[in-house]
Amino acid sequence: MDLADSPEEAEFRTRVRAWLAEALPDLPWPEPVELAEKLPFWRQWQRLLFEGGYAGMSWPREYGGQGADAKIRAVFTDEADRAGAPERLNTVGEDFAGPTIIAFGTDEQKQRFLRPILTGDELWCQLFSEPDSGSDLASLRTRAVKVDGGWRISGQKIWTSRAHLATNAILLARTGGADLPRHKGITYFLLPLASEGVTIRPLAHMLGEAEFNEVFLDEVFVPDELVLGEVNGGWRVAMATLGFERVGIATGRVNTKRAVDDIVDQIRGMADASGAPLGADATVRRKVADLYGRALVHQAIGQRVLTIAADGGPPGPVTSIGKLYFCPLVEDLADFRQSLSPLGGQLAPEEQSPAESRWQRLAYQARGTAIAGGSTFIQRNIVAERMLGLPRSAS
């Protein structure tokens, strides 16, 4: 497999690098630390992306995108990461909700929702998981009851990233009766979070920040025109959304090769307790070599996923392989880097340098990534059944 840029990708990389060098200094650095304070900063970055033509790059041109293939988009992501660009504001909207609306939405839904995603005017969250149905999504209990002109939805969702900052949500609810198989009785809704009956309660994670939320729905009215796809056909739409999510995870929310390079650069300036260069330690060298080799494998897996996507094929089960490989690799990268920090990197974030705090945050977030887009056990089942042809579990 040739991992080198094609001539088109190389030309695009040069152009993106020049644009980033010009655009990034316009942001009011430094980037805020607190999530709520980041919102205006992120909106400004999203507006720069939109005006520069780098928002929704893989979306069709008629919906505000550039019609770029997955490889071109990956080049932009790589260069943005190299330049230290901010995290994108609206990952759920741009990567999951938008492509799903493009694939299944009505003309009216596309007209209403797509452009505000790209401009950053409207943020999205994902209301899939529930307290009693996390990985087993088909067992969800949130129910939508048909009423005149729409639906009344009641239930509870949990582990919803950034719901307290979002304006809209993609939502799954049960609409079918007991006569339908559980996969057949689910409908996919587009929910304005300002609707009456929506209550959002932040949940603090391991770093003490409230990035996740639980969302309560009490007889929330959603009009018929905000059903995405067919009534009772939401499972198919949801699987498309999860496929888009897994492409992002499989190809790497973290550039693992660059992360290893960063660790090597930092080790060069470190010494052990005796004052000897840390890079001379045989154990450290073996660990770096192991991580470097695994990062190259991850790069090859990501290239395979991107090639399939660039050819117009569905994400497919290969994204599950990428996710299974990526998640433990990122955990090991972050854990190893933290082990080189004072007290193993366990100081409070505000007591560390920004670089040290970044690795601690990554170590914690990596555990959540193993659940996002379908847990490790779900991915193993997908690989076993759809790629290896093994029989389904009897349990």
N, C-alpha and C positions, 0 to 999 in steps of 0.2 A: 504494500500500500504506500503510495506516494503522499507524504504529508506536506510537501512543499506547495506554496501558492501557485495557482495557475496565473498566466499573464494578466487576466482580468482581475483576479483577486489581489495580485501584487500592485496593480495600478490603483485599485480601490483602497488598499491599505495605505499607500502613500498619500492619497487624497484625504482620508479620514485622519491620519496623523497630523496633517497640516491644519485641518479644521479644529481638532481638539486643542492644538497648541494655541489657536486664536480664541476659541470659545471659552475654555476653562477659566482663564484669568478674569472673565467678566462676572464670575460667581463671587458672592460675598464670603470668601473664606475667612476663618476655618469653618468647616461644616459643623453645625450644632450637634451636641451629643444626645440630648433628650429627643425622644421620638416625636413628640408633639411640636417641638421647636423646629424640627427638620422640615415640617410641611411646607412653609413658604420657600425654603431653600430648594426642596425637591421640585416644587412647582416651577420655579425659575429655570431649573435644569431641564425639566420636561418641555418647557416652552422653547428653550434653545434647540433641543432635539427636534421638535416639531418644525420650527422655522428653518432648520438646517436640512430637513428631509431625512432625519435619522430616527423618527418615531414610527413604529409600525412598519418597519422596512419590508418585512415579508408579506404584509397585507397587499391585496390587489390595489392597483393604482386608483380604481374607481371609488375606493373607500378611504383614500388618503395615504395609502402606503406607497412603496416603491416597486412592488412586485419582485423584490430580490429573493434569490434562493437562500436556503439555510446556510450555505457556506459563506456567502457574502455577509450575511448577518453575523455569523460567528467571527468573521474578521473584524467587524466593528466592535463586537463585544470584547474581543481580545485586545484591540488597541485602546479602548476606553479603560479597560482594567490596567493596562500598562501605564497609561497616563494618569492613573489615580482619580478617574472621574467618579462622581457620586453614584450611589446606588440608584437605580431607576425608581421613579415614584410609584408606578402603577403596574406592577408585574402581573397581578391577577387580571386587571383589565386588558392590558396589551397582549399578554401571552396566552391567556385562557379564555376570558369572557369574549373579547373581541373576535378572535378566530372562530369561536363557537357560534357567535351571532352571525358572522359572515357565512358560515356553513349551513345554518339552520334557520336564520331569522327571516322575517318578512321584510319587504322593502321599507315599511314604516319603522320597524325596529332598527334597521340599519341606519336609516336617516336620523333617528332620534339619538342613538347611543354611541355610534362609532367615533365621530369626530371629537366629542368631549373626552374620550379615552386618550386620544393621541395628544390633545392639547394639555391634558392634565387637569382640566376643569372638573372632571368627575372621576372619583376613585372607586374601585370595586373591591369587594371581598367575596369569599366563597363559603356559602352556608350549606355544607355537605355533612360534615361529621356531627354526631350526636353522642350524648353521654353513654348510651347503651348500644351504639352501632358506629364504631369507628372504622376499623378495617372492613367489617361486614356491612358495606354501605347499603345493600339491598334490604337490610333489616330495619331501616329508618322508620321512625314512628310519627314524625311531624306529618300532620294530615291537612289536606285542603278539601273543603266541602263546597260543592257548586252552589252558588246563589245567583240571583238575577244580575247579569252583566259581568260576573267574575267569580272569584273564589274567596272563601274565608279560611285563613291558614292559622293553625295553632300548633305549637311545639317548642322545642328547645334545640339550639345548635351550640357547639362548643369548639374550642381551639381555633377560633376564627381570627386570623391575623389581620390586624389593623381595621377591624370593623368600626372602632370608635372614631376613625378618621375617614371612613368610606362614605360615599353617597349612595351607592347601589350595590346589590349583591346578586350573585347567581345562587339559586335556591332549589333544592329538591324537596318535594313533598309527596306523600302518598295520596293518590286520588282514586285508586281502584279498590274494589271490594274484596272480600275473602274468596270470591270465585276466581280471581285472577292470580297467577303465579306472582310471587313478590317482586320479580324483576319487571313484570308487565304492568304493574299498577302505580308507577312513579311518573310524576310530571315535573318538568323543568320550568322554573319561573324566573323572571327578571324583576327584582324587588327594589323599589326605592326605599332606602332605609329611613327616610323621614315619614313614612306611612304611620298612621295612628296604630298603636298596639305593639310597636317594636321597642324593645328595651335592650340596651347594650350595657353589659357589665364587664369592665376590664379584669383580666386575670394576670397576676404578676408571675413572671417566669424566674428561672434560677438566678438571674442577675438583678432581680428586684424590679425590673421594668414591666410595664403593662402593655405588652405588644399583642398578646392573645386576648380573646374575649369570649364570653358566653352570650348568646343572643336569644332572647325570649320573644316568642310570637304569640300574641293573644288576640285571636279573631282578626288578624290583619287582612284587610281587603286588597286583593290584587285583581285588576281588570283582566278580562279575557285576552286583550291585545298584548299582555305581557307574558303569556304562555309562549315558551320557545320550543318549537317543534310541535309534535302531536300530544294531545292529552293521553296519558298512560304510556307514552312513548319516550319518557324522559331518560330511561336507562341508556338508550343508544346515544342520546345527546351527551349525557354525563360521561360515558366512556370516551367520547371524542375529546371532551374537556380534559380528562385525566391523561389522555394520550398527548395532548399539547403540553401538559405540565411535565410529563415524564421525559419528553424531548429536552426540555430545559434542564432538568436534573441530570439526565444521562450525558448530555454534552458538557455539563459542568457549570454550576452556579459559581464554582470556584475554579480558577485556572490552576490545576494541581501542579503542572510543570513549573509555572511561574512561582507558585508557593514554595516548591523545593528550592528553586534558585534564590528566593528571598532568604530562606533558612540558611543556605550555604553562605550567602553574603554576610549574614549576621554572625554565624559561627566564626568566620575569619577574624572578627574583632573581639572574640570572647576568649577567656582563659579559665582553666579549672582552679580549684582551691589552692594548688601549689604555684599557680602563675604560669603553668605551661599552656601553650595554645590548645584550645579545645578541639580544634580540627585535627590534632595529632592523636587524639584518643581513638583507639581501634573500635570501641563499641559505637562511638558517635559516627565514625566513618561507615561502619557496616549499616547502621540505621539509615543514614543519608542515602547510601547506595540502594538499599531496599526501596525506599520511598521514591527515589528517582526512577528506578525501573518500573515500579507500579504506575507512576505518573505517565510514563511513555505508553504503557498499555492502555491506560485510561484515555489518552489522546487518540490512540488508534480506534478504540471503541467509539469515541465521540465522532470521529471522522466517518465511521461506518453509518452511524445514525444520521449525520448530516448529509451523507451521500444519498441515502434512501429518501430523506425529506426533500433534497434538492431535485431528485428525479420525479417528485410529485407523488410518491407512494405514501400510504398511511404509516404512522409512527411504528405500529406493530410491536411484537413482543421483544424485539432487540433492545428497545428502550429499557425494558426491565433488567436486562443484563447490565446495561450502563449504570442504572441506578444501584443495582446490587454491588457493583464494583466501586462506584464513586463514593458512596456513603462511608464505608469503613476506612477508605483511603483518606478522606478528609478528617475523620476522627483521629486517625493515627498521625497525620501531619500536624494537626493542632495540638494534640497531646504531647507529641515529641517536642515541639517548639516550646510549649509551656514548661516542660520538664527542665529546660535550660534556663528558665527565668528564676528570679528570687522566690523562694518558698513554693517552687513548682508552679508559679503563675497564679496562685490562689489569693493574692491580694485583691481588695475591692477595686473595681474599675477606676474609681477616681483617685486611687493611690498608685496607679501605674502610669507609665508613659502611654501615649496614644498607640504606639506600635505594640506594646505588650498587651494593652487592653483589647486590641484588635484580635490577637490570637486567642485570648480567653473567650471573647464573644463567639469566635468561630468554633471553638471547642464545644461550647454549649449549644450553639445553633445546629451543629452537625447532628446532634442526637435527634432534634426535631425533624431534620431533613430525611432521616431514615423512615419517618412515618408519613411525611408529606407525599401526596401522589400515590398512596398505597403502601402499606407497611412492607417490611422485608419479607414477611411470611407470604403476603399476597404476591409479591414479585417472584418468589421461588415457585409458587404454584403456577404462575403464568408460564414461566420458563419450562417447568416440568410437563405441563399439559399441552401447551401450544407449540413448543419447539422440540421437546424430546418425545412427545407422544405417549407420556406415561398416563395411566388411568387416574381418574379423579379419586380423591380420598373417600373412603366409605363413610367417614364420620361427618 
